[in-house]
Amino acid sequence: MSTAYHLTIQNIDVTVFEKDKTFEKASFGLSCGGTRCQFFTRENILLSQYSIDFIKNQTSVDFTPNGYLMLFGEDQQEDFKYSTVLQQELGATTKIATPDQLKELYPWITVDDIYSACYTDDGSEGWIDPYSLHTWFKNEARSLGAKFIWEDGIQQHDCDAIVITAGCWTGQVAKQWNIDIPVKGHKHTVYVISTESEHIPTMPLVADLITGVYWRPEGKGYITGYEGNSEWDSENFEPNWDKWQETWEKLYHRSPSLFEAVKTENAWAGLYDTNVVDSNAIIDHVDNIYFATGFTGRGLMQSPAVGLSLSNMILGEIPKFNLDNYKLNREPFVEKYVI
């Protein structure tokens, strides 16, 4: 939808084909809506910075500016040092906290196995409602003349360019033109929980890179997930309840005061469009077939920048971002902060 919007504002005729009008299996709607600039690679930092600014200042989407808190262990200290310097050089407002400082800032965190932490507290990171951003792009594109075809099956349409942004199914679509894209669906479960402890609505999204668990406030409770609770499965959307106990143990380890008594209220599962080579996006084209996929959980938060980038490519404009490292056939460059 972002690409459709960015093309229609340039007065380009756009037709969007989507067989599922409900978007019930689309990855964006099954995410937790996080938006951050804390990444390991330059390109992901820049795409997210632009996208967050776009969401906050050019759309009507509500942005929850609680920030992100990322926790690192001793064996991650070199990555931590490299990435925080890079983020700050690129203008991110990332702050560093030692375990003692972390305990003062967030007394509900257990710091025994934490080497250091990165966080933001200036409203530059947070989360959104995924459907709100998608709906905004869709409505804006439609108001600017985009046409929508909500049908399945084979049809014939004349066009100058084809754009494939079908998440983990992008590779299946691209095979029609003999394009091989190394992306698979990677199922992740999100649990909705309530606790007996006092709720903290101002809490940041906590991404614990030591245990692989994350959580953030949602309503009067929290939503949470665990990197160890994932599987390569692009068909089964049932939540993985078998991993709930392990997820809770990770939560309790990090914050006993918050998560000693927890009740699961609901759960859902969605698919990361995971680039199996290096967990980084693929934004490229073969002739007039353009595609963007492989975001590995970052598609929603980077969608404004990606839509702009694809429109730049299609229109032959000077790109705002250097996309060389996102080409289909490239040397792998790994994004280490996937959760």
C-alpha positions as CSV (number, residue, x, y, z in Angstrom):
1,M,0.0,0.0,0.0
2,S,2.9,2.4,0.7
3,T,4.2,1.9,-2.9
4,A,0.7,2.5,-4.3
5,Y,0.5,5.7,-2.3
6,H,4.0,7.0,-3.3
7,L,3.2,6.3,-7.0
8,T,-0.2,7.9,-7.0
9,I,1.1,11.1,-5.5
10,Q,3.2,11.3,-8.6
11,N,0.1,11.0,-10.7
12,I,0.9,7.4,-11.8
13,D,-1.9,5.1,-12.7
14,V,-1.9,2.3,-10.1
15,T,-4.0,-0.9,-9.8
16,V,-3.6,-3.0,-6.6
17,F,-4.4,-6.7,-6.8
18,E,-5.3,-8.4,-3.5
19,K,-7.2,-11.6,-3.2
20,D,-7.9,-11.3,0.6
21,K,-9.9,-8.2,1.3
22,T,-9.8,-8.9,5.1
23,F,-6.0,-9.0,5.2
24,E,-6.4,-11.6,8.0
25,K,-3.2,-13.4,7.2
26,A,-1.1,-10.4,6.2
27,S,2.0,-10.0,8.4
28,F,1.5,-6.3,9.1
29,G,-1.7,-6.9,11.0
30,L,-0.4,-9.7,13.0
31,S,2.7,-7.8,14.3
32,C,3.0,-5.9,17.5
33,G,3.4,-2.6,15.7
34,G,6.8,-1.7,17.0
35,T,8.8,1.1,15.4
36,R,12.5,1.5,16.2
37,C,15.8,2.8,15.0
38,Q,17.9,0.5,17.1
39,F,19.5,-1.8,14.5
40,F,22.8,-3.3,13.7
41,T,23.0,-2.2,10.1
42,R,23.2,1.3,8.7
43,E,20.5,0.7,6.1
44,N,17.9,-0.4,8.6
45,I,18.6,2.5,10.9
46,L,18.1,5.0,8.0
47,L,15.0,3.3,6.7
48,S,13.4,3.3,10.1
49,Q,14.4,6.9,10.9
50,Y,12.7,8.2,7.7
51,S,9.6,5.9,8.3
52,I,9.0,6.9,11.9
53,D,9.3,10.6,11.0
54,F,6.8,10.0,8.1
55,I,4.3,8.2,10.4
56,K,4.5,10.9,13.1
57,N,4.4,13.9,10.8
58,Q,2.7,13.0,7.5
59,T,-0.1,10.6,8.6
60,S,-3.0,10.7,11.0
61,V,-1.9,7.4,12.6
62,D,-1.6,7.5,16.4
63,F,2.0,6.9,17.6
64,T,2.7,5.6,21.1
65,P,6.0,7.2,22.0
66,N,7.0,4.9,24.9
67,G,10.4,4.1,23.4
68,Y,12.4,0.9,23.1
69,L,14.6,-0.8,25.7
70,M,17.1,-3.4,24.3
71,L,19.1,-5.6,26.7
72,F,22.5,-7.1,25.9
73,G,24.5,-9.9,27.5
74,E,28.3,-10.1,27.9
75,D,28.8,-12.2,24.7
76,Q,27.0,-9.4,22.8
77,Q,29.2,-6.5,24.0
78,E,31.1,-6.0,20.7
79,D,27.9,-5.9,18.7
80,F,26.4,-3.5,21.3
81,K,29.4,-1.1,21.1
82,Y,29.4,-1.1,17.4
83,S,25.7,-0.6,16.9
84,T,25.2,2.1,19.5
85,V,28.1,4.2,18.0
86,L,26.6,3.7,14.5
87,Q,23.1,4.7,15.6
88,Q,24.3,7.8,17.3
89,E,26.5,8.8,14.3
90,L,23.4,8.6,12.2
91,G,21.4,10.9,14.5
92,A,19.5,8.3,16.5
93,T,18.8,9.4,20.1
94,T,19.8,6.1,21.6
95,K,21.1,6.2,25.1
96,I,23.3,3.7,26.9
97,A,22.7,2.4,30.4
98,T,24.9,0.2,32.7
99,P,23.2,-2.4,34.8
100,D,23.2,-0.1,37.8
101,Q,21.7,2.8,35.8
102,L,19.2,0.4,34.3
103,K,18.0,-0.6,37.7
104,E,17.5,3.0,38.6
105,L,15.5,3.7,35.5
106,Y,13.5,0.5,35.4
107,P,13.5,-1.1,38.9
108,W,11.4,-4.0,37.7
109,I,14.2,-5.3,35.5
110,T,16.6,-8.1,36.8
111,V,20.0,-7.0,35.7
112,D,22.3,-9.9,36.9
113,D,23.1,-11.2,33.5
114,I,22.9,-7.9,31.6
115,Y,26.1,-6.3,30.2
116,S,24.4,-3.1,29.0
117,A,21.3,-1.7,27.5
118,C,20.2,0.8,24.9
119,Y,17.0,2.8,25.2
120,T,15.2,5.9,24.0
121,D,13.0,8.2,26.1
122,D,12.4,11.1,23.8
123,G,9.4,9.8,21.8
124,S,11.5,8.8,18.8
125,E,10.6,5.1,19.1
126,G,7.4,3.3,20.1
127,W,4.6,1.5,18.4
128,I,1.5,2.0,16.3
129,D,-1.7,0.2,15.4
130,P,-0.7,-1.8,12.3
131,Y,-4.1,-1.6,10.6
132,S,-4.2,2.2,11.1
133,L,-1.1,2.8,8.9
134,H,-2.2,0.3,6.3
135,T,-5.7,1.8,6.1
136,W,-4.2,5.3,5.9
137,F,-2.0,4.3,2.9
138,K,-4.9,2.5,1.3
139,N,-7.4,5.4,1.7
140,E,-4.8,8.0,0.5
141,A,-3.9,5.9,-2.6
142,R,-7.6,5.4,-3.4
143,S,-8.4,9.1,-3.0
144,L,-5.5,9.8,-5.5
145,G,-7.0,7.5,-8.1
146,A,-5.6,4.0,-7.3
147,K,-7.9,1.2,-8.4
148,F,-8.3,-2.0,-6.3
149,I,-9.2,-5.5,-7.6
150,W,-10.2,-7.9,-4.8
151,E,-10.1,-11.1,-6.8
152,D,-8.2,-14.3,-7.2
153,G,-7.4,-16.2,-10.4
154,I,-5.7,-15.4,-13.7
155,Q,-6.4,-12.1,-15.3
156,Q,-4.7,-10.1,-18.0
157,H,-3.8,-6.5,-17.6
158,D,-1.4,-4.2,-19.5
159,C,1.1,-2.4,-17.5
160,D,4.6,-0.8,-17.5
161,A,5.7,-2.3,-14.2
162,I,4.7,-5.0,-11.8
163,V,5.3,-4.6,-8.0
164,I,5.3,-7.7,-5.8
165,T,5.0,-7.0,-2.1
166,A,3.3,-10.2,-0.9
167,G,5.3,-10.8,2.3
168,C,6.5,-14.4,2.6
169,W,4.6,-15.3,-0.5
170,T,6.5,-12.9,-2.7
171,G,8.8,-15.7,-3.8
172,Q,5.9,-17.8,-4.9
173,V,4.5,-15.0,-7.0
174,A,7.9,-14.1,-8.5
175,K,8.4,-17.7,-9.7
176,Q,5.9,-16.9,-12.5
177,W,8.7,-14.8,-14.0
178,N,11.5,-17.3,-13.1
179,I,12.8,-15.1,-10.3
180,D,14.1,-16.9,-7.3
181,I,13.7,-15.0,-4.0
182,P,15.1,-16.7,-0.8
183,V,12.2,-15.8,1.5
184,K,10.2,-18.1,3.7
185,G,7.4,-17.7,6.2
186,H,8.6,-17.9,9.8
187,K,5.7,-18.3,12.3
188,H,5.8,-16.3,15.5
189,T,3.2,-16.3,18.3
190,V,2.1,-13.2,20.2
191,Y,0.4,-13.8,23.6
192,V,-1.9,-11.3,25.3
193,I,-1.5,-11.5,29.0
194,S,-2.7,-9.9,32.2
195,T,-0.8,-9.7,35.5
196,E,-1.6,-9.3,39.2
197,S,1.1,-6.7,39.5
198,E,0.5,-3.0,39.0
199,H,0.2,-2.2,35.3
200,I,2.8,0.2,33.9
201,P,1.3,1.9,30.8
202,T,4.3,4.1,30.2
203,M,6.7,1.2,29.9
204,P,8.9,1.0,26.7
205,L,8.8,-2.0,24.5
206,V,11.4,-4.3,26.1
207,A,13.5,-6.4,23.7
208,D,15.6,-8.9,25.7
209,L,18.3,-10.1,23.3
210,I,19.7,-12.3,26.0
211,T,16.7,-14.5,26.5
212,G,14.9,-13.7,23.2
213,V,11.7,-12.5,24.8
214,Y,10.0,-9.1,24.3
215,W,6.9,-7.4,25.7
216,R,5.1,-4.1,25.7
217,P,2.0,-2.6,27.3
218,E,-1.3,-3.2,25.6
219,G,-4.6,-2.0,27.1
220,K,-4.5,-3.0,30.8
221,G,-2.1,-5.8,30.2
222,Y,0.8,-6.7,27.9
223,I,1.6,-8.5,24.7
224,T,4.6,-10.7,24.5
225,G,6.5,-13.0,22.3
226,Y,9.6,-15.2,22.3
227,E,12.2,-15.8,19.6
228,G,12.5,-19.4,20.6
229,N,8.8,-19.8,19.9
230,S,9.1,-19.7,16.1
231,E,8.9,-22.3,13.3
232,W,9.2,-22.5,9.6
233,D,5.5,-22.8,8.6
234,S,3.7,-20.7,6.1
235,E,0.3,-22.4,6.4
236,N,-0.5,-22.9,10.0
237,F,-1.7,-19.8,11.8
238,E,-2.6,-21.4,15.1
239,P,-0.8,-20.0,18.1
240,N,1.8,-22.2,19.6
241,W,0.5,-22.8,23.1
242,D,3.2,-25.4,23.7
243,K,5.8,-22.7,24.1
244,W,3.8,-20.5,26.5
245,Q,5.5,-22.0,29.6
246,E,8.9,-21.4,28.2
247,T,7.9,-17.9,27.3
248,W,6.7,-17.2,30.8
249,E,9.9,-18.5,32.3
250,K,11.8,-16.0,30.2
251,L,9.5,-13.2,31.3
252,Y,9.8,-14.2,34.9
253,H,13.5,-14.4,34.7
254,R,13.7,-10.8,33.5
255,S,11.1,-9.3,35.7
256,P,9.8,-11.5,38.6
257,S,7.9,-8.5,40.1
258,L,5.9,-8.0,36.9
259,F,5.4,-11.6,35.8
260,E,5.1,-13.8,38.9
261,A,1.4,-14.2,38.4
262,V,0.3,-14.1,34.8
263,K,-2.9,-15.1,32.9
264,T,-3.0,-15.6,29.2
265,E,-6.0,-13.8,27.7
266,N,-5.5,-14.5,24.0
267,A,-2.9,-15.2,21.4
268,W,-2.4,-15.1,17.7
269,A,0.3,-16.2,15.2
270,G,1.7,-14.4,12.2
271,L,4.5,-14.9,9.7
272,Y,7.7,-13.0,9.3
273,D,8.8,-12.8,5.7
274,T,12.2,-14.0,6.5
275,N,15.2,-13.7,4.2
276,V,16.9,-17.1,4.9
277,V,20.3,-15.7,3.8
278,D,20.9,-12.8,6.1
279,S,17.6,-11.7,7.7
280,N,17.7,-8.4,5.7
281,A,15.3,-7.1,3.2
282,I,15.4,-7.6,-0.6
283,I,14.4,-4.5,-2.5
284,D,15.2,-4.9,-6.2
285,H,13.9,-5.5,-9.7
286,V,14.4,-7.8,-12.6
287,D,13.5,-5.9,-15.8
288,N,10.1,-4.4,-15.0
289,I,9.3,-6.8,-12.1
290,Y,9.9,-4.9,-8.8
291,F,9.8,-6.6,-5.4
292,A,10.3,-5.8,-1.7
293,T,10.3,-8.6,0.9
294,G,12.4,-10.4,3.5
295,F,12.0,-7.8,6.2
296,T,12.0,-10.4,8.9
297,G,9.6,-8.5,11.2
298,R,10.4,-5.0,10.0
299,G,8.1,-4.6,7.1
300,L,5.5,-2.4,8.9
301,M,7.9,-0.1,10.6
302,Q,9.9,0.5,7.4
303,S,7.0,0.6,4.9
304,P,7.0,4.4,4.3
305,A,10.7,4.4,3.3
306,V,10.3,1.2,1.2
307,G,7.3,2.5,-0.7
308,L,9.2,5.7,-1.5
309,S,12.3,3.6,-2.6
310,L,10.2,1.4,-4.9
311,S,8.6,4.5,-6.5
312,N,12.0,6.0,-7.0
313,M,13.2,2.9,-8.8
314,I,10.1,2.6,-11.0
315,L,10.2,6.2,-12.0
316,G,13.9,6.3,-12.6
317,E,14.5,8.9,-9.9
318,I,17.6,9.4,-7.9
319,P,16.9,7.2,-4.8
320,K,16.7,8.8,-1.4
321,F,18.4,5.7,0.1
322,N,21.3,3.6,-1.1
323,L,19.7,0.2,-1.8
324,D,22.8,-1.7,-3.0
325,N,22.9,-3.8,0.2
326,Y,19.3,-4.8,-0.4
327,K,19.8,-6.2,-3.9
328,L,18.7,-9.7,-4.7
329,N,22.1,-11.0,-5.6
330,R,24.4,-9.5,-3.0
331,E,27.0,-10.4,-0.4
332,P,25.1,-11.3,2.8
333,F,25.0,-8.6,5.5
334,V,23.4,-9.8,8.6
335,E,20.9,-7.8,10.7
336,K,21.6,-9.2,14.2
337,Y,18.8,-7.4,16.1
338,V,15.9,-9.6,15.1
339,I,13.3,-10.3,17.7
